Amino acid sequence: MQKINKLNPEGFRIVLVLQGGGALGAYQAGVYQALHENDLVPNWLVGTSIGAINAALLAGNKHENRLQRLRQFWNRVSHPDWIDLARVPDEQRRSSVWLSTVDTLFHGIPAFFTPRQFSLFPTGLAVEPETASFYDTAALGDTLDELVDFEYLNSDGIRLTVNAVNVNTGELTRFDNTQQTINANHVRASGALPPGFPPVRIDGQLYWDGGLYSNTPLETVFEDLPHIDTLCFMVDLWSANGPEPTTLEEVQTREKDVTFASRSKRHIENYLYNYKLQCKLRELYSLLPEHAKTTAGMEELATLGADSTLHIVRLVYAGHDWHMASKDINFSTGSINWRWDQGYRDAMRVIEFGGWLKVASKGKGLVVHDLPQHAN
């Protein structure tokens, strides 16, 4: 007899949606650790950019190995700190992080990306599309091949969807292991943010980072048919809201936040609008005389799943990172560990609160649960 999880008593499908955000993705790892420890293991992982990398590490490993592989990846891409960040004042921590970030810019990260020769200086010379970038991400492919069991991912693993943008058409492409065989190149493509990283060619087509089109792949979940009861944990790494910038550094930081922040509010509004239309269609169809109803019509209505409920649990990374525009390339070990720990703490608060357990589920359409405030 299958054990009932008290945090998911109705057996909802569990989805984890992971945004792009470079080094900020360590926060996502902490969120997953909390889900893992509370038996809220996703049935489906949807990721873009660093979210796609984290998702592949999880989907491509057995349950007992997932956290270990996730930790191995983040340890490999972490940059040693110049000083012990836990033992110095805030200003010294910022200086150490800045030095680590500058070192990453010039030398790359051996397990992730390496600078191309003379790539920091524009030459105007035409090159192969796959080399038109400041950095080479072949090392990431090697790391993924080592830490992800792609045979398992494509046979017994969790459902995985990673998003990328077709360079020629500008359209979003979803690579899904239920539809095709996924390998390291699909994951690299999802994180190929120009001009830093090169496009990746798959089946003759070039692909860039999916975040260029939509950095939070929530639409992928909304558009998945038929709609079924779902508990979706959505992790945002960029803040849509923020103060007016007063320095050039703050301007650049705010520009990145606005560019890559989730457009979840708009997506949610569209989903609810369509959900209401689906409900009205079912209502109108029920009023038809019996002779006007067809099997095909009833089957089409059934695929819409208008009686389903989607709970979205939204977790937002709140690290201030000293308003550094380079926060997404700040791979300092201290920063990585802090973000991981903060993601774990935030997810544990969400789980303890269990907002989705306090709402009648059936037929609600969509319910959003935000991170509860700390008790005063």
C-alpha positions as CSV (number, residue, x, y, z in Angstrom):
1,M,0.0,0.0,0.0
2,Q,1.4,3.4,-1.0
3,K,2.3,5.7,1.8
4,I,0.4,8.9,1.9
5,N,2.5,12.0,2.3
6,K,0.9,14.4,4.8
7,L,2.3,17.3,2.8
8,N,0.6,16.1,-0.4
9,P,-2.3,14.0,0.9
10,E,-4.2,14.2,-2.4
11,G,-1.3,12.9,-4.4
12,F,-1.0,16.0,-6.6
13,R,1.7,16.0,-9.3
14,I,4.7,17.9,-8.0
15,V,6.5,20.3,-10.4
16,L,9.7,22.3,-9.7
17,V,10.2,25.3,-12.0
18,L,13.7,26.8,-12.0
19,Q,14.6,30.1,-13.4
20,G,17.9,31.2,-15.0
21,G,20.3,33.2,-12.9
22,G,23.9,31.9,-13.0
23,A,25.5,31.7,-9.6
24,L,22.3,32.6,-7.9
25,G,21.1,29.1,-8.8
26,A,22.7,27.8,-5.6
27,Y,19.5,29.1,-4.0
28,Q,17.5,26.6,-6.0
29,A,19.7,23.8,-4.8
30,G,18.8,24.7,-1.2
31,V,15.1,24.7,-2.1
32,Y,15.4,21.2,-3.6
33,Q,17.2,19.9,-0.5
34,A,14.2,20.9,1.7
35,L,11.8,19.3,-0.7
36,H,13.9,16.2,-0.8
37,E,14.1,15.9,3.0
38,N,10.3,16.3,3.2
39,D,9.5,13.7,0.5
40,L,8.2,16.3,-1.9
41,V,10.2,15.0,-4.7
42,P,9.1,16.5,-8.1
43,N,7.5,14.4,-10.8
44,W,8.5,17.0,-13.3
45,L,11.4,19.5,-13.5
46,V,11.2,22.5,-15.7
47,G,14.3,24.7,-16.1
48,T,16.0,27.4,-18.0
49,S,19.8,28.2,-18.0
50,I,21.2,27.4,-14.5
51,G,17.8,26.1,-13.7
52,A,18.2,23.6,-16.5
53,I,21.6,22.5,-15.2
54,N,20.2,22.0,-11.7
55,A,17.1,20.2,-13.1
56,A,19.3,17.9,-15.2
57,L,21.4,17.0,-12.2
58,L,18.3,16.0,-10.3
59,A,16.4,14.3,-13.1
60,G,19.5,12.4,-14.2
61,N,20.3,10.7,-10.9
62,K,18.6,8.2,-8.6
63,H,16.9,9.6,-5.6
64,E,19.7,8.6,-3.2
65,N,22.4,10.3,-5.3
66,R,20.7,13.6,-6.2
67,L,21.8,15.8,-3.4
68,Q,25.3,14.5,-3.6
69,R,25.5,15.2,-7.4
70,L,24.0,18.7,-6.8
71,R,26.6,19.4,-4.1
72,Q,29.4,18.1,-6.3
73,F,28.5,20.4,-9.1
74,W,28.3,23.6,-6.9
75,N,31.5,22.7,-5.1
76,R,33.3,22.4,-8.5
77,V,32.0,25.8,-9.8
78,S,32.6,27.6,-6.5
79,H,35.5,30.1,-6.4
80,P,37.7,30.0,-3.3
81,D,37.3,33.1,-1.2
82,W,40.3,35.3,-0.5
83,I,39.3,35.5,3.2
84,D,36.9,33.8,5.6
85,L,33.7,35.7,4.8
86,A,32.2,34.6,8.1
87,R,34.8,36.3,10.2
88,V,35.1,39.8,8.6
89,P,32.9,42.9,8.4
90,D,30.4,43.4,5.5
91,E,32.6,45.8,3.6
92,Q,35.5,43.3,3.6
93,R,33.2,40.5,2.4
94,R,32.1,42.7,-0.5
95,S,35.7,43.4,-1.5
96,S,36.6,39.7,-1.4
97,V,33.6,38.8,-3.5
98,W,34.5,41.5,-6.0
99,L,38.0,40.1,-6.3
100,S,36.6,36.5,-6.8
101,T,34.2,37.8,-9.5
102,V,37.0,39.7,-11.4
103,D,39.1,36.5,-11.3
104,T,36.2,34.5,-12.7
105,L,35.8,37.1,-15.5
106,F,39.4,36.7,-16.6
107,H,40.0,33.0,-15.9
108,G,36.6,31.5,-16.1
109,I,35.6,28.4,-14.0
110,P,37.4,25.2,-15.0
111,A,34.4,22.9,-14.6
112,F,32.0,25.4,-16.4
113,F,33.5,27.8,-18.9
114,T,36.9,29.0,-20.0
115,P,37.8,32.3,-21.8
116,R,38.7,32.2,-25.4
117,Q,42.0,33.7,-26.5
118,F,41.7,37.4,-27.0
119,S,37.9,37.1,-26.7
120,L,37.7,40.1,-24.4
121,F,38.8,42.3,-27.2
122,P,36.5,42.8,-30.2
123,T,38.3,41.9,-33.5
124,G,35.5,42.2,-36.0
125,L,36.6,39.0,-37.6
126,A,34.0,36.5,-38.7
127,V,34.1,33.1,-36.9
128,E,32.1,30.0,-36.7
129,P,28.8,30.6,-34.9
130,E,29.7,28.1,-32.2
131,T,32.8,30.1,-31.3
132,A,31.2,33.6,-31.4
133,S,31.4,34.2,-27.7
134,F,33.7,35.4,-24.9
135,Y,33.8,31.9,-23.3
136,D,33.8,28.3,-24.3
137,T,31.4,26.0,-22.4
138,A,32.8,22.7,-23.5
139,A,33.9,22.1,-19.9
140,L,30.3,22.3,-18.8
141,G,29.4,19.5,-21.2
142,D,32.2,17.3,-19.7
143,T,31.0,18.1,-16.1
144,L,27.4,17.2,-17.0
145,D,28.5,14.0,-18.7
146,E,30.3,13.0,-15.5
147,L,27.6,14.1,-13.0
148,V,24.4,13.3,-14.9
149,D,23.4,9.7,-15.8
150,F,21.7,10.5,-19.1
151,E,20.8,6.9,-19.7
152,Y,18.9,6.9,-16.5
153,L,17.4,10.4,-17.3
154,N,16.0,9.2,-20.6
155,S,14.6,5.9,-19.3
156,D,13.7,5.9,-15.6
157,G,14.4,9.5,-14.5
158,I,12.0,12.3,-13.6
159,R,10.3,14.1,-16.5
160,L,12.7,17.0,-17.5
161,T,11.9,20.0,-19.7
162,V,14.6,22.5,-20.6
163,N,14.0,25.6,-22.7
164,A,16.2,27.2,-25.3
165,V,15.7,29.8,-28.1
166,N,16.2,29.0,-31.7
167,V,18.8,31.5,-33.0
168,N,17.3,31.6,-36.5
169,T,13.6,31.9,-35.7
170,G,13.7,33.5,-32.2
171,E,11.1,31.0,-31.1
172,L,11.2,29.1,-27.8
173,T,12.0,25.4,-28.0
174,R,11.3,22.9,-25.3
175,F,13.4,19.9,-25.0
176,D,11.6,17.2,-23.1
177,N,12.8,13.7,-22.2
178,T,9.3,12.3,-22.7
179,Q,9.5,13.5,-26.4
180,Q,13.2,13.0,-27.3
181,T,16.5,11.8,-26.0
182,I,18.2,14.5,-23.9
183,N,22.0,14.9,-23.7
184,A,24.4,17.5,-22.3
185,N,24.1,19.7,-25.4
186,H,20.4,20.3,-24.7
187,V,21.3,21.5,-21.2
188,R,24.2,23.6,-22.5
189,A,21.9,25.2,-25.1
190,S,19.4,26.2,-22.4
191,G,22.2,28.2,-20.7
192,A,24.0,29.6,-23.7
193,L,23.5,33.3,-22.9
194,P,25.2,35.5,-25.5
195,P,27.6,37.1,-25.9
196,G,29.3,35.4,-23.0
197,F,28.4,31.8,-24.0
198,P,28.3,30.4,-27.5
199,P,25.1,28.9,-29.1
200,V,24.9,25.2,-29.2
201,R,23.9,23.3,-32.4
202,I,21.4,20.5,-32.1
203,D,20.0,18.7,-35.1
204,G,21.4,21.3,-37.4
205,Q,19.9,24.3,-35.5
206,L,21.6,26.8,-33.2
207,Y,20.2,27.5,-29.8
208,W,20.7,30.2,-27.2
209,D,19.7,30.6,-23.5
210,G,15.9,30.2,-23.0
211,G,16.0,33.2,-20.7
212,L,16.2,35.5,-23.8
213,Y,12.6,34.5,-24.5
214,S,11.2,33.8,-21.0
215,N,13.5,33.4,-18.0
216,T,10.8,31.7,-15.8
217,P,9.4,28.7,-17.7
218,L,6.0,28.7,-15.9
219,E,4.2,28.9,-19.2
220,T,5.5,25.4,-19.9
221,V,3.5,24.1,-17.0
222,F,0.4,26.1,-18.0
223,E,0.5,24.8,-21.5
224,D,0.9,21.2,-20.6
225,L,-2.3,19.3,-21.4
226,P,-4.4,17.8,-20.0
227,H,-4.4,20.0,-16.9
228,I,-4.2,17.8,-13.8
229,D,-4.1,18.7,-10.1
230,T,-0.6,20.0,-9.5
231,L,1.6,21.4,-6.7
232,C,4.2,23.7,-8.4
233,F,7.2,25.1,-6.6
234,M,8.5,28.1,-8.6
235,V,11.9,29.6,-7.6
236,D,12.6,33.2,-8.7
237,L,16.2,34.5,-8.6
238,W,15.5,38.0,-9.8
239,S,13.3,40.7,-8.1
240,A,10.7,42.4,-10.3
241,N,10.3,45.1,-7.5
242,G,13.2,47.3,-6.3
243,P,14.2,50.8,-5.3
244,E,15.2,53.6,-7.7
245,P,18.9,53.1,-8.5
246,T,21.2,56.0,-7.6
247,T,24.6,54.7,-8.9
248,L,25.7,53.1,-12.2
249,E,26.2,49.8,-10.4
250,E,22.7,49.9,-9.1
251,V,21.4,50.9,-12.5
252,Q,23.0,47.8,-14.0
253,T,21.7,45.6,-11.2
254,R,18.2,46.9,-11.6
255,E,18.4,46.5,-15.4
256,K,19.3,42.8,-14.9
257,D,16.5,42.3,-12.4
258,V,13.9,43.8,-14.7
259,T,15.2,41.9,-17.7
260,F,15.2,38.4,-16.1
261,A,12.6,38.7,-13.4
262,S,9.6,36.4,-13.6
263,R,6.5,37.6,-15.5
264,S,4.5,35.2,-13.4
265,K,1.8,37.7,-12.6
266,R,0.9,38.1,-16.3
267,H,1.1,34.4,-17.0
268,I,-1.1,33.6,-14.0
269,E,-3.7,36.2,-15.1
270,N,-3.8,34.6,-18.6
271,Y,-4.1,31.1,-17.1
272,L,-7.0,32.1,-14.9
273,Y,-8.8,33.8,-17.8
274,N,-8.4,30.6,-19.9
275,Y,-9.5,28.5,-17.0
276,K,-12.7,30.5,-16.6
277,L,-13.4,30.1,-20.4
278,Q,-12.9,26.3,-20.1
279,C,-15.3,26.2,-17.2
280,K,-17.9,28.2,-19.2
281,L,-17.4,25.9,-22.2
282,R,-18.1,22.8,-20.0
283,E,-21.2,24.6,-18.6
284,L,-22.5,25.5,-22.0
285,Y,-21.8,22.0,-23.3
286,S,-23.8,20.5,-20.5
287,L,-26.8,22.6,-21.6
288,L,-26.8,21.1,-25.1
289,P,-29.5,18.6,-25.9
290,E,-28.3,15.0,-25.8
291,H,-28.5,14.5,-29.5
292,A,-26.0,17.4,-30.1
293,K,-23.4,16.0,-27.8
294,T,-20.7,13.8,-29.4
295,T,-18.1,11.5,-28.1
296,A,-15.4,13.6,-29.8
297,G,-16.7,16.8,-28.1
298,M,-16.7,15.2,-24.7
299,E,-13.2,13.8,-25.1
300,E,-11.9,17.3,-26.2
301,L,-13.5,18.9,-23.2
302,A,-12.0,16.2,-20.9
303,T,-8.5,17.0,-22.2
304,L,-8.8,20.6,-21.0
305,G,-9.1,19.4,-17.4
306,A,-11.1,22.4,-16.2
307,D,-11.8,20.8,-12.9
308,S,-8.2,20.7,-11.9
309,T,-6.3,22.9,-9.4
310,L,-2.8,24.3,-9.7
311,H,-1.1,25.4,-6.5
312,I,1.9,27.7,-7.2
313,V,4.3,28.0,-4.3
314,R,6.5,31.0,-5.1
315,L,10.0,31.3,-3.5
316,V,12.0,34.4,-4.2
317,Y,15.7,34.8,-3.6
318,A,16.1,37.9,-1.4
319,G,19.9,38.3,-1.2
320,H,20.9,41.9,-1.7
321,D,24.4,41.0,-3.0
322,W,25.4,44.6,-2.3
323,H,23.6,45.7,-5.5
324,M,26.3,44.1,-7.6
325,A,25.4,43.9,-11.2
326,S,27.8,40.9,-11.5
327,K,25.9,38.9,-8.8
328,D,25.0,36.2,-11.3
329,I,28.7,35.5,-11.9
330,N,29.7,35.7,-8.2
331,F,30.7,32.1,-7.7
332,S,32.6,32.7,-4.4
333,T,32.3,29.8,-2.1
334,G,30.9,31.9,0.8
335,S,28.2,33.3,-1.5
336,I,27.3,29.9,-2.9
337,N,27.0,28.4,0.6
338,W,24.9,31.4,1.8
339,R,22.5,31.1,-1.1
340,W,22.1,27.4,-0.7
341,D,21.4,27.8,3.0
342,Q,18.9,30.6,2.4
343,G,17.1,28.5,-0.2
344,Y,16.8,25.7,2.3
345,R,15.6,27.9,5.1
346,D,13.0,29.6,2.8
347,A,11.7,26.3,1.5
348,M,11.5,24.9,5.0
349,R,9.4,27.9,6.1
350,V,7.1,27.3,3.1
351,I,6.7,23.7,3.9
352,E,6.1,24.3,7.6
353,F,3.4,26.8,6.7
354,G,1.9,24.4,4.1
355,G,-0.5,27.0,2.5
356,W,-1.7,24.6,-0.1
357,L,-3.0,22.3,2.7
358,K,-5.2,25.1,4.0
359,V,-7.1,25.7,0.7
360,A,-9.9,23.5,-0.6
361,S,-8.4,22.0,-3.7
362,K,-10.9,20.7,-6.1
363,G,-11.9,23.1,-8.9
364,K,-10.1,26.1,-7.6
365,G,-8.2,26.7,-10.9
366,L,-5.1,28.3,-9.5
367,V,-4.0,29.4,-6.1
368,V,-0.7,31.3,-5.4
369,H,1.2,30.9,-2.1
370,D,4.0,33.3,-1.3
371,L,6.8,32.8,1.2
372,P,5.3,33.5,4.6
373,Q,6.7,36.4,6.6
374,H,8.9,35.8,9.6
375,A,7.0,35.9,12.9
376,N,7.5,39.1,14.8
